[in-house]
Amino acid sequence: MIDVEICCNSVASAEAAKAGGARRIELCRDLECGGLTPSDGDIAHCVRTLGLRTHVLVRPRPGDFCYNDAEIIEIEETLMRCRTLGASAVVVGFLTAGGLVDEPLTRHIVRLAAPMEVTFHRAFDEARQEPLAALAAVARCGCHRLLTSGQAPSALEGAAVIRRLVEARSGVKILAGGGVTPDNAGRLLALTGVGEVHGSCKVRLPDGTVQTSPSLVEHLIDNTRI
């Protein structure tokens, strides 16, 4: 069975995802800048009230994925709160100034986050590193999962690389994300062989805000049943 993760930018989106049949979400805020850490209240609501497997994006600011000491302390404190609030996983990504996976920091965060799982996010797609070498680095750090578009603008465009990552059998689960929709999910699965997909299933509301659509979530889940 394919595991579907819905990227939710608010409690309202998480409620919509659940209404559409989702069991697992990545919770964040401010998707327009790629997503930032959500509030403790939103995490608690998704975990305790909605009963969703909640993977929390831990990203303190927009921009690159090379953090200073103060930002690392903030990330560490956020991890501890996520664990207390009952999050299933945290979603992080760290690169060195040279654009490589930051192994010492990632390894430290994986240890600190336990027993929560750790997903290395699409910072991977910005790494100046051959994909299999970057995957090996993520695996050495103990990450459980890699969210990637195959170092391409979308997962469908990066499908060949994603298949290589899957076939590497690194022990890291490969989560295909980036432009995943109900209409292209089946093709993406056939091309890549992944066991997990990540999509936002978002629509723009009349007030200009973006929110998850229950019907799109339902459609995405239906189209990943293989």
N, C-alpha and C positions, 0 to 999 in steps of 0.2 A: 504494500500500500504506500502511496506517495504521501509524504507529510507536507501539508500546505501551511506556510507561515504568512500571516497578513500583517503588513506594516501599517501601524495605526498612529496617527499624529495627535490623538486626543481620546478622552473617555468616550465621547460621542462616536468616534470611529471604532473604538473597541466594542461598544455596544452593538454597532451595526455589523461588525465582523462576526460577533457571536450570533446575531440574528440570522446571518447568512450561513451559519453552520461551522464557523471557524472554532478550533479548539486551542490554537496557538497563535500568538501575536508577537511582533516586535513593537514595543511601545517607545515612542519618541515624541518630540514636538518640533515645530519649525522645519517642516520638510522642505520648504523653499530653499533652505541653505544646506540641505543634505541630512538634516536631522540633528537634534541636540538632546541632552538628557531631560527626561520628563520630570514632573514634580513627584514628591513622595506620595502626595494624596492621590494622584492618578495611578501610580503603581499599586497602592493599597487597594484602590477600587477595582482594578482589573484582576488582581489576585484574589481578594477576599470576597468581593461582591459578585463579580462576574465569573469567578472560578476558572479563568483562562490560564493556560501555560504562558506565562509572561516573560519574554526575553527583553531586557531593558537595554536600550542604547545608552552607553556611557560615553558621552562626548561633550566636554565642557564649553566648547566654542566652535564657531565655524573656522574654515581655513584648513591648514595643513595638519598632518598627524604626527608632528614632532613637538613634544610638549616640554615646558620648563618645569622646574622643581615644584613651584607653587601649584601648577596645574596637575601634576602627578599626585600631590597630596589631596587635591580636590577629588580626583578620580578614585583614589584609595578610600576616601571617606564615603563617596557615593556607593562603592562596592559594598561596604559594610552595611549601609542603610538598605540596599537592595536585598541583601541576605536576610536582614531582620524582617523586611516586609514580605518575604516569601517568594521573591522572584525565582523562576526556574533557571534562568541564564542571564548573563550579561553579554553585551555586544560591544566589542572594542576593536581598535586598530592602531598600531604604532609603527612609525617609520623613522629611520635615522635621517640625519641631515643629508646623507648621500642617497636616500631613497630606497634603502634596504629595509626588510622587516627588522624591527628593533627586538632582537631576541632576548637580551637581558631584561628589558622592561616587560615584554610580553610574558616571559616565564614567571616573573615576579607577580604579575597581575593574576595569572592563572592560579598560582598557589594561594594568593590572598583571597580569591573569589570562591574557592572550594567551600562547600560541596556543590555550588552552582556550576553549571556548564559555562564555557566561554566560547563565543563565536568571534572569529576574526573577521571584521567586516570588509567593505569594499575599498578600504585603504590599500588592500592587496592589489586592486586594479590600477593603482597609481604607483606601485612599486617599480623601481628601475632594476628589475631582476627577472631573469627567465622564469616563466610560470612554475615549472616543476621545482626549480631551486627555491623559489619563494614558498611553495607549498611545503617543501621539506623543512624549511625554517619554522613555519607555522606548526608543523607536526612536532618538531623537536621541543617546542615550547609547551606542548601539552594541550593545545587548543582542541576542542571537541568538534568544531565545525568551522567551515569557511564559506562566507557569503561572497559570491563573485559573479561578475558578468564575463569572466574569461578575458579580463584586461581589454575589453571592447566597450563601446558605448552602450550596448545592450547584450543581454544574455544570448539572444538569438544570433547576433553577429559574432559573439564569442563562443559559439557552440562547439567548435572544433577544439578549442583550448579547454573548455569545460570537460569535454569527453576525455581528453588527455589527463586531466586532474582526477577524474573518476577512476580511470584505468590504472592510475599510479598506485591505487590501494594503499594509501599512506596511513590509514587509520583515522583520518579526518573526514567527517561527513561533508560532502560538497552540496551546498545550498545555492541553487541557481537563482540569481536576482538581477533586476535591471530591465525594465520594459516588459515584464512578464504580464500577460493578459489572458483572459479566458480563451480568446481566439487563437493565441499562439502557443499555449501551454502544452498541448498534445504534441505539436511538432517539436518543441524544445525537448520534451522528455524523450522522444524517439531519437533525436540527434545526439543527446548527451548521455543518457543512461543515469541521470541523477535520481536520487530517491527523495529529494526535497526541493520545493520551489518557494519563492518569496515574491509576493506581489502586493501592491497597495490597494488595488481595486477601487481607486478613488474617482470621485466626480466633483465638479465644481458647482457649488450651490449658488442660488440667486444673489446672495450677499457677497460673493466672490471668494468665500472660504472653500477649502478642499476637505472632503470627508469621504470615508469608506462607504461603499454602496453594498447593502446586503445582497442585492440581486447579483451583482458582479462577483461577490465572494462565493455565492452558491454556484454560479456558473463556472467559476474557476475550479472549485472543488469537484464538480461533476466532470469537468474535462481532464482531470488528472486521475480519474479512476481507471486504472489499466490492469 
